[in-house]
């Protein structure tokens, strides 16, 4: 009995099997991940440690060398390299090619554990530890915001859209090009400072005093231990105008505020990337998807309700 004769005698069964295969094929096609670019695993771990205002020589001595020494002895380690600039240390840990994803996940966790055992200097900000993949330099979506509006409105719209996109499950990261950081300028009037006897150091100390984060110990319970921190931060630049610099205990001169001594304005830093679209200022949002995610699903979720 050959396949042809069997199919003729059992045509109902063959038709049922064919329909089942078509249905299963369509179902699998709909669930199959679609890639715009092939995902290339690099098995790299990059550690960023910002320390504003510190020279590269001090960054290397106090941060970079300690991290490099701590990473020595990792299994499957291929190389450790670093790039140092003013206020930033970047250390890249490369592992051997050909390791599996589960083993790399274990090595990534071991790298994090070793890094957190390094004693960083005072002034170092919170570090960022990332694994490197093709998605880091090949975004699946680029959103361009441009129009006949001022930069302030454009920047606020871009930041709002960026925060909403980062909440999508299939989005790994959103990089903004052309968006500059906010800057608050405090222009102290010399005549006001001299007449009241308030120095620039007193004004700086008053502002720094309400923008500080300090550790306050730990609180232990039966099941876990909580880290307690005291944080202070002004919500808006207008609050700085009412910030007290000096209080007169006698009550004769009253309270001297920052607004009595300086002009306060809000703007944006001059440095940073600039983007244009059709000759007009623009802000570009580059969206990278998570590893193994579907490019088409990420595009639909980013476009639905976010992009007109």
Buried (B, 14 or more C-beta within 10 A) or exposed (E): EEEEEEEEEEEEEBEEEEEEEEEEEEEEEEEEEEBBEEBEBBBBBBBBBBBEEBEBEBBBEBBBBBBBEBBEEBEBBEEBEBEBEEBBBBBBBBBEEEBEEEBBEBBBEBBEEBBEEBEBBEEBEEBEBBBBBBBBEBBBBEBBBBEEEEBEEBBEBBBEBBEBBEEBEBBBBBBBBBBBEEEEEBEBEEEBBEEBEBEEEBBEEBBEEEEEEEEEEEEEEEEEEEEEEEEEEBEEBEEBBEBEBBEEEEEEEEEBBBBBBBEBEEEBEEEEEEBEBEEEBBBBBBBBBBEEBBBBBBBEBBEEEEEE
